[in-house]
Structure formats: structure tokens, C-alpha cells
Amino acid sequence: MSASSTEPRPYAVDNGWLPTPGQLSTGVPLGARTSTLVSDTRRAIVDILAGRDERLLVICGPCSIHDPAAALDYARRLRIMTGHLADDLLVVMRCYIEQARPARGWRGLVADPGLTGTGDVRNGLVLARATLRGVLRAGLATACEFVDPVVAAYVHDEVCWGSIGAHTVDSLTHRQLAAGLRIPIGFTTRFDGAVEPAVNAAAVAATAQDVVTLNASGMPTHRTAPGNPSPHVVLCGGDNGPNHHPTEIATAARLAAGQGLVERVVVDASHANSGNDPARQRAVLAELTDLVRDPAQPIAGVMIESNIIAGRQDIDLTHPHPLTWGQSITDACISLDETRPILRDLAGAVHQRRRRLHAQTASRRRRQCRVASDAMG
């Protein structure tokens, strides 16, 4: 046996240095206008979840971003499409730059920007941050799922709404991550559809936590996180079927209220709620639109998987090939043309809900006045 064969093999290969979070934010700065958009949107989402803002939160966009140029094209089109709906809808674009995968496959823009399977995190981080900034500069707010806590240190200041997904909702690390982010975070129901773990995760994230994070200089830092400003539940369905119906929504809201959380939930029209069928997603959204009209329904927002072109396409990480512009390489989506009437209908439903709510408020005030008048004799 040769001497070289007895040497221990490294358990990992060093693929090169990464910039610190501070270096990347300096190289790809957010800017005053986009920073204001982020902070204003975060406050608005918190108000929607609390019921102080009567609009509907709509998180809409590709399942994941694999082509930054196509994503920015989608953002510009969506902004034009939704500008006149701003009184009724707060539209936030899905800008998912990481993929939580239990098995092999493409792991997202950050981990594999070249779609080759070899990984290039340094360029992936730059592309991801630049893409998020581009969406904000197009006038749209941004939504991301936080998968790797280290990646969060590089992009969190560009994210208006965040999620902890079904893969990681049981993870203490991700609950602590959410506790340290000043971003409203939605906790997704597990793949079995269970709501309680998402509620428990949100309750933990709402409390102060001792966490270890990376600071702007890239140094590990121990600090006390104050707790997330508005943790809430996202209903995505599960192995036992969908959970977007009134009974399941009411149950989730009741469980959340029992933990001192906001009672209003976000409902995902894709994933298990649609059986991962984009055609079914349209039907689910039609049902949700009917529910949104009712002020008694505790629906704060909906999620839509949408892209320029409907459907999905396969990729070959070992043999890259030209891809269809604006079509998903992960979950199948509905097209932007199909999205337009859905958003219009949702805005109409919010308008009707507002009118009903105001009518109920006026009626209640009249009754209170009559009671007070009778008491005065």
C-alpha cells in the first residue's frame, strides 16, 4: 500500500472564499428608495395580518428563480398588471432563491446558478442579491423562503415577507432564525398537513431567543433576538388532502389565537392544496376568492405559483441546454395571462369584503346609539 493511500481524505472540498455579508451588501447596495419600499411593505404586511389594513396580501410568482433576467421580466410585467389594484391587493413577488430538497436535484439559484450541479455559491449569492434588488427597483416587494441560515445573513435586508417551509418548520434553528429577523414570517404546514407544528414554530419564533448569527463582517455573533414581529401560519395542504376550506382555515386561526398569535392565515393555492396541478390551482383560487368576500373568514393572504409561461420544463444538470424563457424548472405554474383575471377577481372580492365590513360597522354603531338613547330615557 502506498503512503498516499493511507492519508486521510478530507470530508469536504474547499470551493473558495465567500464575501462577507457586509462586503456583498456594499458591492450590491440596496439604496434608499428600495430600502424604504422594504420597510414600508413589512409594516403593511404586519398590519394586514393584524386586520388593521383591509387589503389582501398576494404572494405571487415563480416557484423558484433560475433565470434572473426572466425573473426581472416577470417582475416588470406583474408590476404593470397590478398597479391599479393597489387599493385592494398588496402584491409581493415570490423570489425563492433556495430549494430545500431532501434528495438530489437542483438546489436553487444561490447553490447552483449555472444549472450544472457543480455549485458556485459565490456567484450565486451575488446573482441572488442583485435579482432581489432588481425586483425591488421594478417597484415590487419580495418574498423568500429561508432555507440556509447563513444565506439569510446576505439577503435578509432585501426581503419583505419570508417563509419557513415544510422541510424545516420543525427545525429549532429555523425558528431561532425567524426570531431574529424583522420580517413577517409565515410558517408552512408540514407535508402531512399538520397545522400544530406550524403554530408551535410561530409561537417559538415570537419569543426572544439566544441565537448565533453572522454579523456584517462574517464573524459568528451571539445575541438575543427580540422575537419575530408577526409570525403566522401558511396552509399548504398535505398528504391527507387540501386544507384551504373554511373548516381548516377556522381551525388554524383558532389554534394560532390560542398561542397568542395573529388569528389570520395565509393560504397557498398551489402545492398540496392543488394536488400540484396548476389547472387545479385556478379552481382553488376561485374558491378562495369566494371566501375572501366574507369579512368573517380569517384570510390575510393567498399564495400563487405563476410564471410568464405555464407549466414546467426539465433540466439536465450534466448536459445543460437552452430553456424556455419564463417557464419553471421546479413546480409547474400558471401563466401570467392566467394570473391577470385571478388578481382582478381577488381585488373585486376585497372590495366587496370592505363594503360588507363597513356596513356591519355602521349597523353596530347605530345599535349602540339606540341602546344609549334608550338608556338616557
Steps between C-alpha positions, in 0.01 A plus 500: 500500500642839404554774753253726322220245528529501879447877527158598632266643239347842568132481590434811288657687212573871539338665200642844577435807710169677535450871556374603840138621522633854537720472193214369288257768617765762418555352156126465434354785709130522567463877470271741681190461281499122499582488871195715566286266287618204710427664835165644388389164360598314815289738710208467260514119513503508881192724487322269253567199722368691802189616312591870514554514124198374305695394191582141407862384494573320172833319471530425132779385277719213382545189712870588497727734309749334268544775239546850649427674169172314455410567864548874450293482182223334702534766772456787255196337342343422837557857620323643197220247538432573868564872537130590478409233759713648780200625700380142547808278462852514634683296238836353600705304249623150582878524466605161636876468457551178697351154464461277805544151361507176697653323202717580199403769256546867424548691826414849387657815361736555793643147503506435125454812285642328192253207511795262472487323836855606583414790731627856487375660819716811466340599169165366620496740793586793275234405246238443770562834668505684166177331392318591821619859462382501138151388600485774764620758248220386270262613776403159637545365851686171546429166668754226577511167679792487742675164469864553599541736799839609364343614172246703696783719630574607140149587379265559794503879456349455151210277608154639583329170591666174589402141557626195682404208281356155560849345496626715787194605701594254778859629515597693813774672301246646258268606778792686657589648162146636465516645852794714394354628173299823495296354216147356529555125468247237395541147635386236254300196600694175477472253213252297703282811518528535878431856615622470860874488415470820298311670784757380753786621281339842462445522876865421569616754240287768666705479820847629578774250414873468558638443151833470320513696176747648253553873532581728206870418537431128471582430864280264703311712754296398802209728568148508638245516221188696599249267336333523161262795451219299341542122475200333339378178340503411130260221397641290214305177530667165556504128438150470641359755259447875471442734793369809323135450595318711762515233771877457475557875476289562811684225689839645412389847607367365829821310575706808420287719726543245779877560481463877502571534128312693234178318417519558127679253270649486152368229269719348228298418189777279361694201635279242676200734504485466122638147481806661333283554195511857361156458342362413844674808642258718305204315651641537853544872446141528382389339828726729702366803316149410620628468857683833486169676443389397850640727775467212748757288315847542661690509171781755494659387178536245222798352318511437126767321295509693175752554221511655156433165334275233653621155601855387568804367314770250587867580531804274465770611742764300315403617151369860517275602213300809399192551715162650424496864611293558812396140565560323832759225546348394834125506576265560210346847502206676342585760236506874551206529261305259720608693810353832382127417537566320829656814649217711366243268659686501832507879499126506433443260789701723735295800389179313578639385836587857591148619414345224711735570787422871495128427481527271802696765689240767420216270606674423829549868571134572433400227745736643761352845451146365542597316818665813639197711408258256667715496812484877523124475497 
